[in-house]
Amino acid sequence: MKRCRYLFVALLLLPVTVFAAQFRVADIRLEGLQRVSAGTVFAALPVQVGETIDTLDIQRATRSLFRTGFFADIKIGRDDDVLVIVIKERPAISEIEIEGNKAIKTEDLKKGMTDNGLAEGQIFKQATLEGLTRELERQYVSQGRYSAKVETEVIDLPRNQVKLKVTVDEGTVASIKHINVVGNSAFSDKELGELFELKTTGWLSWLNSNDRYSKEKLTGDLERLESWYLDRGYLEFKIDSTQVSLSPDKETVYITANITEGPVYTVSAVELAGEPVIPEEQIKRLFILREGQTFSQVLMTTTSDYITQRLGNEGYTFAEVRGIPELNEEDSTVKVTFFMDPGKRAYVRRIDFRGNTKSTDEVLRREMRQMEGGSASTSRIESSKVRLERLGYFKEVKVDTREVPGTSDQVDVEYTVEEQPSGSIGASFGYAQGTGFVLGANVQQNNWFGTGKAVGFNVSTSSYQTVYSFNYTDPYFTPDGVSRGFNIFYRARDFSEYNISSYTTDSFGGSVNFGYPISEVERLSFGIGISNISIETGSFAVQEIIGSPRPTAGINWVVDQADYLGNCFDSSGAAIACDLSDSGLDLRQPYDPNAAYNTASPDGWIDIHGDSFNIMTLNGSWRQSTLNRGRLATRGSSQSLSLELSLPGGDLEYYKVTYDAQYFRPLTRSLTLRLRTSLGYANAYGGTDELPFFEHFYAGGFGSVRGFKRNTLGPLSTPAVFYTSPLDVVTTAGSVNSLDDFAYIIDSTTGKLRTQTASNDDDPFGGNILVEGSAEILFPLPFIKDQRSMQSAFFIDAGNVFDANCGPEQLNCFDFDISKLSVSAGIGVTWISGFGPLTFSIAKPLVENEYDDTEFFQFSLGSSF
């Protein structure tokens, strides 16, 4: 082929004469074109009709045509005054077939081929294919597949086309057999081995693949090893050599690193140099590397970062601060000088937003603490980023500061956001333990049509409750961040379906609230609400709610045989079926014909206060949050203190104080500690002598103490006594007959009818003191690429509900006693999906009280579509 590039052809298929010197081109004839257009050839040809050319011109024309890459061979000759160019085009790639690949997806392989100029429809180049083959083998080697082979075959097809067939033999992944560090004396092999991300084969290696050799991972491990020594004063530490060897079968890897530790250096002095645009005493307060300390590279670089950030806060966005150590090898000391180059003060020309396809620019711009036209401040730019993350509208927020071309004192700031679902619109469907299926129509958007306003309409029903509600909140009712919101609602609840004592409530009302920012991370909120609540108890209401007869020691419900049981015995005195419907007895009250005593039970809450109330409440709260995200946070802390007070003039007077807090602390690059607590205290005041039972605290289940059934921790109610009318069955004297949970006894001595207590099971009743806490270790789930919408954790939960006014017969009821806390441990997963939040947990109780109800697996599924 190379010989053809510079060789004149003497004989062509057509009668062409050879030229030996110059001649004038009267015409140009092209032969052999199939796909390439004549215009493409003439555009690349440096010869035109009418020009006089010679041998050198022909050589230049040949080279110019070859440079296009379209041709495999070119022959140029002369037919009288006509320049004849005979061309053989390179074949086009008709099809690419890849076989045998599993570790690398076909799409990724084809993308790599396309990036290197090999794709269907393009011109085929053998050299490119050979280079790509070597690149593919290199990729497999980077995965630890040293025995991988890539073979290619070029198959000719009609019309000057070819098919590329790539056959891959991926081989097996070589595992690390041994990692050896040679030359260490200050630290053990075990300590240094823990620094390596690469590990020898272990029992979990099949899951995390940490025993697969990777050059990139080894480079990172060696950098961590070097940082480990430099952070502990070994300034002369160096890695002398690294050997990675393979076994003959290419399935086992041996890694050896030879190191020299050197002596430990102590800081003799810390100085500042450069242009002091900020008072030197202020800069020195940022030093965390000080004289007399063992040298630490991380402390030196962190000090540099602090100074750089401080300069950035003053508008010196492109400031550079470098820590320069000067070693004194004689006494193993080091002098550290921080050289400061602030550059020019920069100003923000423009702030741009990208990725906000739903949210308007105004919603993002009002969160900005860095203003256009003002001096660029690193802290204000970062604070604006954090405020965007806390909105909860975005999965991720990135910020980039770029210098404006042609200037040295202006920057543009660009925020790139990735939006995520911030609510639900349409129909709703869900299932949760304790509430069952949830069906309804709802609209709940925290970012209503991208305006940043929260709007919600809800019509939903479940076995637990039916709700009709509307809520609205404008977080920027005023430009300075004062929020205003209101809501109206109707709600019917059946608490017997929610692991709570048997009663139902119908309530309706509304409220208005305002919020005031008092700092970047703190907010005060106030609100006032009016509501009406009606309570229905049914037949099985517990005695704390409504009083009912109950047995007392030595006292029984007696019915005089002569007056009421004359028809319950035959002539021989044997007991027979009888009807007491016309006896005139009040079957809810104890009866004694001699009226010597009356065993009426104490009045319940409704007996004293009634069953319908108008309540006016005043709400106030303080909240502080430094969390990095509005949902599924991983960094920062938050705490809130709230007070709900029912105002005098309403039917009830009570108050509730609650405190909630959580704290996140990174433990490693992938593990985070989360601590959480919820505390509550409530009581009555004024003319109300006891906290309304429907304002009690409850504990157990999601968001509380997992591993225990929802709301089942804490005080239980006193069972109700219930009698039916008529009492139509008696038994033979001295025996017992139980029907529908009731027992009737004929006393053989007195001949009188007695009854025993009959009721449903004890139900959770709640209390006025709430104590909850948990500790979690957040960890990433394996095989999940995007962890931003998912959170998994190992947890220990503890908590209970207490009551300062326990009834005389209430079970599981205690005043606050830390020894009565219920404790569980387990694992939980939460996923913020497009269908709503999905939450699962598996937990085992570690400490439980006698009457606690446990639950090993718990879940909650909510969706919107």
Secondary structure, 3 states (H helix, E strand, C coil): CHHHHCCCCCCCCCCCECCCCCEECCEEEEECCCCCCHHHHHHHCCCCCCCEECHHHHHHHHHHHHHCCCEEEEEEEEECCEEEEEEEECCEEEEEEEECCCCCCHHHHHHHHHHCCCCCCCECCHHHHHHHHHHHHHHHHHCCCCCCEEEEEEEEECCCEEEEEEEEECCCCCEEEEEEEECCCCCCHHHHHCCCCCCCCCCCHHHHCCCECCHHHHHHHHHHHHHHHHCCCCCCCEEEEEEEEECCCCCEEEEEEEEECCCCCEEEEEEEEECCCCCHHHHHCCCCCCCCCECCHHHHHHHHHHHHHHHHHCCCCCCEEEEEEEEECCCCEEEEEEEEECCCCCEEEEEEEECCCCCCHHHHHCCCCCCCCCECCHHHHHHHHHHHHHCCCEEEEEEEEEECCCCCCEEEEEEEEEECCCEEEEEEEEEECCCEEEEEEEEEECCHHHCCCEEEEEEEEECCEEEEEEEEEECCCCCCCCEEEEEEEEEEEEHHHHCCCCCEEEEEEEEEEEEEECCCCEEEEEEEEEEEEEEECCCCCCCCCCCCCCCECCECCEECHHHHCHHHECCCCCECCCCCCCCCCCCCCCCCCCCCCCCCCCCCHHHHHCCEEEEEEEEEEEEEECCCCCCCCCCEEEEEEEEEEECCCCCCCEEEEEEEEEEEEECCCCCEEEEEEEEEEEEECCCCCCCCHHHCECECCCCCCCCECCCCECCECCCCCCCCCCCCCCCCCCCEEEECCEEEEECCCCCCEEECCCCCCCCECCECEEEEEEEEEEECCCCCCCCCCEEEEEEEEEEEEECCCCCCCCCCCCCCCHHHCEEEEEEEEEEEECCEEEEEEEEEEEECCCCCCECCEEEEEEEEC
